[in-house]
Amino acid sequence: MFPVRSIPCRLLPLSRLLMGIGAFLFATALHAQGIDYQVRIDAPRQLENMLEENLDLMRWRGNPRVDMEQLQRLVKEAPAQAKTFIATEGYYSPKISAGLDTSGSRPVARVIVDPGEPTLVGDVDLVLQGFAPIDEGAAPFDAAALRQRWQLPVGARFRQADWEAAKRELLRDVAQRRFPRARLVETSATVDPEERRALLHVVIDSGPEMRFGELRIRGLKRYPREVITNLNRIKPGDEYSEAALQALQSRLQDTGYFSSVEVSADMRAVLNAEIQDLKDGDNDADGDPTTVEPSTGPTVLPVLVRVTENKRKNVEVGLGFSTDTGARAQASYDDLNVFGKRMKSDIIYEQKRQTARVDFYWPTTPKGYNDSVGAGVERNDVRGEITTLATVAARRQWGTPLLERSLTLEALVEKREVPPDPATTTRSLPLTYSITKRRLDSLIQPTDGYVLQGQLGGALLTILTDEKFLRLYLRGQMFKPLGESGTLVLRGEFGGVAAKEKLGVPSTFLFRAGGDQSVRGYGYRELGVRENGAIVGGKYMITASAEYQYWFRPPWGVAFFYDAGNAADKVGDLKPKSGFGVGARWRSPVGPINVDLAYGHAVKKARLHFSLGFTF
């Protein structure tokens, strides 16, 4: 047997044992999770946001690898980092301090920033090299205007982002016209922190002056060449202009013939000429038609148009709904080349209106005219009046999306029924001139600007016309921002018809009001002239609307509105009917979607309105 020796031991109190175990577990968890610390930055709001996004103290917060030693190092490095970031905002003499407070349950890192006075631009030395016109008598480059457009002038706060943007815009400004090969040769910004002044030096070289050459088309197979050439306003010998290329591209995209369009200057001529200059004594062309022989004149750049054609034939069907005309089913068939013309046809069935129409469009002429002819049938059953209208029309349109004009000649026959009276038939041959002027920040989602529309026309001859008349229609809509999140929308309409007798004037040229795009709170065309219990069109109309939109969480918003208007056969009978209410707004990719709940004061009931986009 082995003897047993007793080993003396000292028992620890239970409380101390538990404390030790807790400390061990806390240290283990701290090592696994990292230090949970806070960061408080005391700085002007703009600088505070920038430091929160860039300081290592902020980026490493919550990282399990950060222990106390690493946290202290991050705090120590914070002032130098902050100084570097703040300098990009134009503050080169800041006072920055940082410390770590460990007295609470969570450590708190504090960064205090006094940016001081900002550095201002003291002088701008803008040197232009080249820019001399090659042709005698050509207009000199406007160097003074270029200097005036410099975006970081003397006295402005010197910010790194503004400095880079000003250089980019300067180069872009020059490259847009005449000198697309311009380049920045030298740039420098010398900052004196004590004087808080920045001296800017920029040298820009124009490179060779360039002119447009011939038009070259790639990808055109199905459609006539005139679809492109008739829209080209660029003539050989014109000065290079980026705006001219973009305008041609926009016009071609709007034709509907192409799924993609790219218009550019063919720079291969320039590159080939530069390669040729590098060859010692070798100035012979290599057979490439894009090679340009060295000359003392401006470089000629062919205009290159690359297109991807749309399919010739296209069929579309769709379903929809509006609170004005009810449920809708639609089918359309387009053919982009019917005897050299573009054909568009539609069949639309709505609860209150049915339409069938076909139109043929000629390619745009060299002078910018868009000519078309078409025919259609439309039936309306609204407010007790039933009309069936058959038309044949010829139209000429011209202008731009900012200023559109059109002239339309129609031959129409209308059958009109207001039970229990017998149906009547009206013939007319009206000629109408329309003009629309737009000045908007966006054609799809406008928030600033205005739209003005006017129509003047009528049937003034007795040829195929039962009753001579003259018609005037005016409409205006204005958008004005109110604060950062609000938009004020004002709208007004006026229409009038002059005729000896109202009977014989086609109802499509008379006026009614009410509905989603008119006076809300009333049904579609509910405001007009009463006849045998029906509501029919009047010779005069006036409407007005004021709406405030508040975008609380873009693209979501709310609207408050007040509408008023009416239609009548006499100006004295135009007693406005009012409606007011509240609506929801959503800026969808295809335009604003509006849902409005409006109360019609005259009918003393509420009505729900739904619409997509806006009419102009």
C-alpha positions in Angstrom: 0.0 0.0 0.0 1.1 3.5 -0.8 0.9 6.1 1.9 -1.5 8.9 1.3 -0.2 12.4 1.9 -2.6 15.3 2.5 -2.0 18.5 0.5 -3.2 21.6 2.2 -5.5 23.8 0.1 -7.2 27.1 0.6 -10.9 27.4 -0.4 -11.9 30.7 -2.1 -15.1 32.4 -1.0 -18.0 31.6 -3.4 -18.5 35.3 -4.4 -14.9 35.8 -5.4 -15.1 32.6 -7.5 -18.2 33.8 -9.4 -16.6 37.2 -10.0 -13.5 35.6 -11.5 -15.6 33.4 -13.7 -17.6 36.4 -14.8 -14.6 38.4 -15.6 -13.1 35.6 -17.7 -16.4 35.2 -19.6 -16.6 39.0 -20.2 -13.1 39.2 -21.5 -13.7 36.2 -23.8 -16.9 37.8 -25.1 -15.2 41.2 -25.5 -12.5 39.6 -27.5 -15.0 37.8 -29.7 -17.3 40.8 -30.2 -15.0 43.7 -30.1 -15.5 46.9 -28.1 -18.9 48.4 -28.4 -18.1 52.2 -28.5 -19.8 55.4 -29.5 -18.5 58.2 -31.7 -19.6 61.8 -31.2 -18.5 64.4 -33.7 -18.9 68.1 -32.9 -18.6 70.0 -36.3 -20.7 72.0 -38.7 -23.4 69.8 -40.2 -21.9 69.5 -43.7 -18.5 68.5 -42.2 -20.1 66.2 -39.6 -21.8 64.2 -42.3 -18.6 63.9 -44.3 -16.6 62.8 -41.3 -19.3 60.2 -40.3 -19.0 58.7 -43.8 -15.1 58.6 -44.0 -13.4 58.4 -40.6 -11.9 55.1 -39.6 -13.5 55.5 -36.2 -16.9 55.2 -37.8 -16.0 52.5 -40.3 -14.5 50.2 -37.7 -17.3 50.5 -35.2 -18.9 47.1 -34.5 -15.9 45.2 -35.9 -15.0 42.3 -33.6 -11.3 42.8 -34.2 -11.2 46.2 -32.5 -9.9 46.0 -28.9 -9.0 48.8 -26.5 -5.5 49.3 -27.8 -6.8 49.5 -31.4 -9.6 51.9 -30.4 -7.0 54.2 -28.8 -5.0 54.2 -32.0 -8.1 55.1 -34.1 -8.8 58.0 -31.8 -5.2 59.2 -32.0 -5.3 59.1 -35.8 -8.7 60.8 -36.1 -7.4 64.4 -36.1 -5.0 63.9 -39.0 -7.7 62.0 -41.0 -10.2 64.7 -40.3 -7.8 67.4 -41.4 -7.3 65.7 -44.7 -11.0 65.4 -45.4 -11.8 68.9 -44.2 -9.2 70.3 -46.6 -11.2 69.0 -49.5 -14.0 71.4 -48.4 -11.6 74.4 -48.4 -10.6 74.5 -44.7 -6.8 74.3 -44.5 -6.3 75.7 -40.9 -8.7 73.8 -38.7 -8.4 73.1 -35.0 -9.2 69.5 -34.3 -9.1 67.5 -31.1 -10.0 63.9 -30.3 -10.3 62.0 -27.0 -11.7 58.8 -25.5 -14.1 58.8 -22.5 -14.1 55.4 -20.7 -16.0 56.4 -17.6 -19.3 55.1 -18.7 -20.6 51.6 -19.6 -19.6 52.2 -23.3 -16.5 54.1 -24.3 -17.2 57.3 -26.2 -14.8 58.7 -28.8 -15.2 62.4 -29.2 -14.0 64.5 -32.2 -14.2 68.3 -31.9 -13.7 70.3 -35.1 -13.3 74.1 -35.5 -12.9 74.5 -39.2 -11.8 78.1 -39.1 -12.2 80.4 -42.1 -12.4 78.8 -45.6 -9.8 79.2 -48.3 -10.9 81.4 -51.2 -9.8 81.6 -54.7 -7.3 84.4 -55.0 -6.4 84.3 -58.6 -7.2 82.4 -61.8 -4.6 82.1 -64.5 -6.3 80.6 -67.5 -4.0 80.1 -70.5 -5.4 79.2 -73.9 -3.1 77.6 -76.5 -4.1 77.4 -80.1 -7.7 78.5 -80.8 -6.7 80.4 -83.9 -9.2 80.0 -86.8 -7.6 78.4 -89.8 -9.8 80.0 -92.5 -9.3 83.7 -93.2 -12.3 85.7 -92.2 -13.6 83.0 -89.8 -15.0 84.1 -86.5 -12.3 84.0 -83.8 -12.9 81.8 -80.7 -14.5 83.8 -77.9 -11.9 83.5 -75.2 -13.5 86.2 -73.1 -16.8 84.3 -72.9 -14.9 81.1 -72.0 -13.2 82.8 -69.1 -16.5 84.2 -67.9 -18.0 80.7 -67.9 -15.2 79.4 -65.6 -17.0 77.9 -62.7 -14.6 78.7 -59.9 -14.0 82.4 -60.0 -12.0 84.7 -57.8 -13.6 85.0 -54.3 -15.3 81.6 -54.4 -14.6 79.0 -51.7 -12.0 76.6 -52.9 -13.3 73.0 -52.7 -11.5 70.1 -54.2 -14.8 68.8 -55.8 -15.5 72.2 -57.3 -11.9 72.5 -58.6 -12.2 69.1 -60.4 -15.7 70.0 -61.7 -14.5 73.3 -63.1 -11.7 71.7 -65.0 -14.0 69.1 -66.4 -16.6 71.7 -67.5 -13.9 73.9 -69.1 -12.7 71.0 -71.2 -16.2 70.0 -72.1 -17.2 73.6 -72.9 -14.3 73.8 -75.5 -14.7 70.3 -76.9 -18.4 70.8 -77.6 -17.7 73.3 -80.4 -15.0 73.4 -83.1 -12.3 71.8 -81.0 -13.3 68.3 -79.9 -9.7 67.2 -79.4 -9.0 69.9 -76.8 -7.0 68.8 -73.7 -5.7 70.1 -70.4 -2.0 70.6 -70.7 -1.3 71.7 -67.1 -3.3 72.4 -64.0 -2.2 73.4 -60.5 -3.8 74.8 -57.3 -1.4 76.5 -54.9 -2.9 76.9 -51.4 -1.5 79.4 -48.8 -3.1 78.2 -45.5 -2.0 81.4 -43.6 -3.5 83.8 -46.2 -6.3 81.4 -46.9 -5.9 81.9 -50.6 -5.7 79.5 -53.5 -3.9 80.4 -56.8 -5.3 78.4 -59.8 -3.3 77.8 -63.0 -4.9 76.1 -66.0 -3.4 75.6 -69.5 -5.8 74.2 -72.1 -4.8 73.4 -75.7 -7.4 73.5 -78.4 -6.0 70.9 -80.7 -7.0 71.2 -84.4 -10.1 72.9 -85.5 -12.6 70.5 -87.0 -15.5 70.6 -89.5 -18.2 68.2 -90.4 -18.0 66.2 -93.6 -20.3 63.8 -95.4 -23.1 61.7 -93.8 -22.4 58.0 -93.4 -25.2 55.6 -92.5 -24.7 52.1 -91.0 -27.5 49.6 -90.2 -30.3 50.9 -92.5 -31.9 48.0 -94.5 -35.7 48.0 -94.4 -36.6 51.7 -94.6 -35.8 54.4 -97.2 -32.7 56.5 -96.7 -34.8 59.7 -96.6 -36.0 58.7 -93.1 -32.5 59.8 -92.0 -31.3 62.3 -94.6 -34.4 64.4 -94.4 -33.8 65.0 -90.7 -30.1 65.9 -91.1 -29.5 69.6 -90.6 -25.7 69.2 -90.6 -24.0 70.4 -93.8 -20.5 69.5 -95.0 -18.2 72.3 -93.9 -20.2 73.3 -90.8 -18.2 73.8 -87.6 -18.1 70.8 -85.3 -20.8 71.0 -82.7 -21.8 68.3 -80.2 -25.2 69.9 -79.8 -25.9 69.4 -83.6 -25.0 65.6 -83.3 -27.3 65.2 -80.2 -30.1 67.1 -82.0 -29.9 64.7 -85.0 -29.8 61.7 -82.7 -32.9 62.9 -80.8 -34.8 63.5 -84.1 -34.0 60.1 -85.4 -35.0 58.4 -82.1 -38.4 60.1 -82.2 -39.3 58.7 -85.7 -40.2 55.3 -84.3 -38.2 53.5 -87.0 -35.3 52.6 -84.8 -34.8 50.8 -81.5 -31.4 52.4 -81.0 -29.6 55.4 -82.7 -26.0 56.6 -82.3 -24.8 59.7 -84.0 -21.1 60.7 -83.7 -18.3 62.3 -85.6 -16.1 59.7 -87.2 -12.8 60.2 -85.4 -11.0 57.5 -87.4 -10.0 60.2 -89.8 -8.1 62.1 -87.0 -6.5 58.9 -85.6 -5.3 57.8 -89.0 -3.8 61.3 -89.7 -2.0 61.2 -86.4 -0.6 57.8 -87.1 0.5 58.9 -90.5 2.4 61.9 -89.0 4.4 59.5 -86.9 5.7 57.7 -89.9 9.0 59.2 -91.0 8.6 60.6 -94.4 5.6 58.3 -95.2 2.6 60.5 -96.1 1.0 58.1 -98.6 -2.6 57.0 -98.0 -3.0 53.3 -97.5 -6.3 52.9 -99.4 -8.5 53.4 -96.3 -11.2 55.9 -97.3 -11.2 57.3 -93.8 -7.6 58.4 -94.1 -7.2 62.2 -94.3 -4.3 63.8 -96.2 -2.4 66.3 -94.2 -3.4 69.9 -95.0 -3.3 73.4 -93.7 -7.1 73.5 -93.5 -9.4 72.3 -90.7 -9.8 68.5 -90.1 -12.9 67.1 -91.7 -15.0 64.6 -89.7 -17.6 62.5 -91.4 -20.9 62.3 -89.6 -21.6 58.7 -88.7 -25.1 57.4 -88.0 -25.5 53.9 -86.6 -29.0 52.6 -86.3 -30.8 49.4 -85.2 -34.1 49.1 -87.0 -37.3 48.3 -85.3 -39.4 45.4 -86.7 -41.5 46.5 -89.6 -44.8 45.2 -88.2 -45.9 45.4 -84.6 -49.1 44.3 -82.8 -50.1 45.4 -79.3 -53.0 44.8 -77.1 -53.8 46.3 -73.7 -56.4 46.8 -71.0 -57.0 49.8 -68.8 -59.4 51.8 -66.7 -60.2 55.4 -66.0 -62.9 57.0 -64.0 -63.8 59.2 -67.0 -64.6 56.6 -69.7 -64.6 53.3 -67.7 -62.9 50.0 -68.6 -60.8 50.0 -71.8 -59.6 47.3 -74.2 -57.2 48.4 -77.0 -55.6 46.7 -80.0 -53.1 48.4 -82.3 -51.3 47.4 -85.5 -48.3 49.4 -86.9 -46.5 48.9 -90.2 -43.4 51.0 -90.7 -43.3 50.6 -94.5 -46.5 50.7 -96.4 -45.6 52.1 -99.8 -42.9 54.1 -98.1 -45.2 55.4 -95.4 -45.6 54.6 -91.8 -49.1 53.2 -90.9 -50.6 53.3 -87.4 -54.0 51.8 -86.6 -56.0 51.5 -83.3 -59.2 50.0 -82.2 -60.3 51.2 -78.7 -63.3 50.0 -76.8 -64.4 51.9 -73.7 -67.7 51.8 -71.9 -68.5 55.4 -72.9 -66.5 55.7 -76.1 -65.4 53.4 -79.0 -62.9 54.4 -81.6 -61.3 52.9 -84.8 -58.7 54.8 -86.7 -55.9 54.4 -89.2 -53.2 57.0 -90.2 -50.4 57.1 -92.7 -47.3 59.2 -92.1 -44.8 60.4 -94.7 -41.1 60.6 -93.7 -40.2 64.0 -92.3 -39.3 66.5 -95.1 -36.0 68.3 -95.3 -37.7 71.4 -94.0 -39.0 69.6 -91.0 -42.6 69.0 -91.9 -44.4 65.8 -90.8 -47.4 65.1 -93.1 -50.1 62.6 -92.5 -53.5 61.5 -93.7 -56.0 59.4 -91.8 -59.6 58.3 -91.3 -61.6 57.2 -88.3 -64.9 56.5 -86.7 -65.8 57.4 -83.1 -68.9 56.8 -81.0 -69.6 58.5 -77.7 -72.5 57.8 -75.3 -72.1 60.4 -72.6 -74.7 62.1 -70.4 -77.7 61.1 -72.6 -76.2 62.3 -75.8 -75.1 59.7 -78.4 -72.8 60.9 -81.3 -71.2 58.9 -84.1 -68.4 60.8 -85.9 -66.7 59.8 -89.2 -63.7 61.8 -90.3 -61.1 62.0 -93.0 -58.2 64.3 -92.1 -54.9 65.7 -93.6 -52.4 67.2 -91.2 -49.0 68.9 -91.3 -47.0 69.2 -88.1 -43.7 71.0 -87.5 -41.5 72.4 -84.8 -39.8 70.8 -81.8 -41.1 69.4 -78.5 -40.6 72.9 -77.0 -42.7 74.6 -79.7 -45.0 72.5 -81.8 -47.4 73.7 -84.5 -49.9 71.9 -86.7 -52.5 72.6 -89.5 -55.4 70.1 -89.8 -58.1 69.9 -92.5 -60.9 67.6 -91.8 -64.0 66.4 -93.6 -66.5 65.0 -91.1 -70.0 63.7 -90.8 -71.6 63.5 -87.4 -74.8 61.7 -86.4 -76.3 63.1 -83.1 -79.1 61.6 -81.0 -80.7 63.1 -77.8 -83.8 60.9 -77.2 -86.7 61.3 -77.6 -85.8 63.8 -80.5 -85.0 62.2 -83.8 -81.4 61.9 -84.9 -79.7 64.7 -86.8 -76.8 64.6 -89.2 -74.2 67.4 -89.5 -71.5 67.9 -92.2 -68.5 70.1 -91.8 -65.1 71.0 -93.4 -63.1 72.7 -90.6 -59.5 73.9 -90.8 -57.6 74.2 -87.4 -54.3 75.7 -86.5 -52.7 74.5 -83.2 -49.7 75.7 -81.3 -48.1 74.3 -78.1 -45.2 76.0 -76.3 -43.4 74.1 -73.5 -40.8 75.3 -71.0 -40.5 72.5 -68.5 -37.7 71.0 -66.4 -39.0 67.5 -67.5 -41.6 66.5 -70.1 -42.6 63.4 -68.0 -42.2 64.5 -64.4 -42.4 68.4 -64.5 -41.9 70.4 -61.3 -41.0 73.8 -62.8 -42.1 75.7 -65.9 -45.2 76.1 -68.0 -47.2 74.8 -71.0 -49.3 77.0 -73.2 -51.7 75.6 -75.9 -53.9 77.5 -78.4 -56.2 76.4 -81.2 -57.9 78.6 -83.8 -60.1 77.2 -86.5 -63.5 76.6 -87.9 -65.5 76.0 -91.1 -65.7 79.4 -92.8 -66.9 78.2 -96.3 -70.1 76.6 -97.2 -68.4 73.7 -99.0 -69.5 70.4 -97.4 -70.5 72.5 -94.4 -74.0 72.9 -92.9 -73.2 75.7 -90.5 -70.2 78.1 -90.6 -68.4 78.7 -87.3 -65.2 80.0 -85.8 -63.6 78.3 -82.7 -61.0 79.4 -80.2 -59.5 77.3 -77.5 -56.8 78.3 -75.0 -55.2 76.2 -72.2 -52.3 76.9 -69.8 -50.6 75.0 -67.1 -47.8 76.2 -64.7 -45.6 74.3 -62.3 -43.8 76.2 -59.6 -41.6 74.7 -56.8 -42.5 75.7 -53.2 -39.7 74.8 -50.9 -37.7 71.6 -51.2 -40.7 69.3 -51.2 -43.6 71.2 -52.6 -45.0 72.0 -56.0 -47.8 74.5 -57.0 -49.8 73.5 -60.1 -52.0 76.1 -61.7 -54.3 75.3 -64.7 -56.8 77.3 -66.7 -58.9 76.8 -69.9 -61.1 78.9 -72.1 -63.1 78.0 -75.2 -65.6 79.8 -77.4 -67.5 79.2 -80.6 -68.9 81.9 -82.8 -71.8 80.8 -85.1 -75.3 82.0 -86.1 -76.9 78.8 -85.0 -75.5 76.2 -82.6 -77.4 73.5 -84.5 -75.1 72.4 -87.3 -71.9 72.9 -85.4 -70.4 69.4 -84.8 -70.6 68.5 -81.1 -66.9 67.6 -81.1 -66.2 71.4 -81.5 -68.4 72.4 -78.6 -67.4 72.4 -74.9 -68.2 70.5 -71.8 -66.4 70.3 -68.4 -66.0 67.9 -65.6 -63.8 64.9 -65.0 -60.2 63.9 -64.1 -58.5 66.5 -66.2 -61.1 69.2 -65.8 -63.3 70.0 -62.8 -62.8 67.2 -60.2 -65.8 66.4 -58.0 -68.0 66.0 -61.1 -68.4 63.2 -63.6 -66.9 63.1 -67.1 -68.5 65.9 -69.2 -71.1 66.4 -66.5 -71.0 70.2 -66.7 -72.7 71.6 -69.8 -76.0 72.6 -71.3 -79.2 70.6 -70.4 -81.3 69.4 -73.3 -84.2 66.9 -72.9 -82.6 65.6 -69.6 -79.2 65.2 -71.3 -76.1 67.3 -70.9 -74.7 68.5 -74.2 -71.9 70.8 -75.3 -72.0 74.5 -75.0 -70.6 77.4 -77.1 -68.4 78.6 -74.2 -66.3 77.0 -71.4 -64.0 78.2 -68.7 -62.2 76.2 -66.0 -59.5 76.9 -63.5 -57.6 74.8 -61.0 -55.0 75.3 -58.1 -53.2 72.3 -56.6 -50.5 72.0 -54.0 -48.4 68.8 -54.1 -46.2 67.8 -51.1 -43.7 65.0 -51.7 -43.2 63.7 -48.2 -41.3 60.6 -49.3 -40.4 60.8 -53.0 -41.7 59.4 -55.3 -44.7 59.4 -53.0 -46.7 62.6 -52.4 -50.1 64.1 -51.3 -52.1 66.8 -53.1 -54.7 69.4 -52.1 -56.7 71.0 -54.8 -59.6 73.4 -55.7 -61.2 73.3 -59.2 -63.9 75.4 -60.7 -65.6 75.8 -64.1 -68.6 75.3 -66.3 -69.8 75.3 -70.0 -72.8 77.2 -71.4 -74.3 78.7 -74.5 -73.9 82.2 -73.2 -71.0 83.9 -71.4 -73.4 85.2 -68.8 -74.5 81.6 -68.0 -70.9 80.5 -67.2 -71.6 80.2 -63.5 -68.6 78.2 -62.2 -69.2 74.9 -60.3 -66.5 74.2 -57.7 -64.9 71.0 -56.5 -62.2 70.5 -53.9 -60.4 67.6 -52.3 -57.3 65.6 -51.5 -55.2 63.1 -53.5 -52.3 60.7 -53.5 -49.4 61.0 -56.0 -46.8 58.6 -57.2 -44.1 59.5 -59.7 -44.0 56.3 -61.8 -41.4 55.8 -64.6 -44.1 56.6 -67.2 -45.5 59.7 -65.5 -47.4 60.7 -62.4 -50.2 58.5 -61.2 -53.0 60.5 -59.5 -55.8 59.2 -57.2 -58.1 62.0 -56.0 -61.1 62.2 -53.7 -63.0 65.3 -54.7 -66.2 66.8 -53.4 -68.5 68.5 -55.9 -70.1 71.5 -54.2 -73.0 71.8 -56.7 -73.9 68.1 -56.6 -73.1 67.7 -52.9 -71.3 64.4 -53.2 -67.8 63.0 -53.3 -66.2 61.3 -56.3 -63.1 59.3 -56.8 -60.8 60.2 -59.7 -57.9 58.2 -61.2 -55.5 59.5 -63.9 -52.1 58.8 -65.3 -49.9 61.7 -66.4 -51.2 65.2 -67.2 -52.8 66.7 -70.4 -50.9 69.5 -72.3 
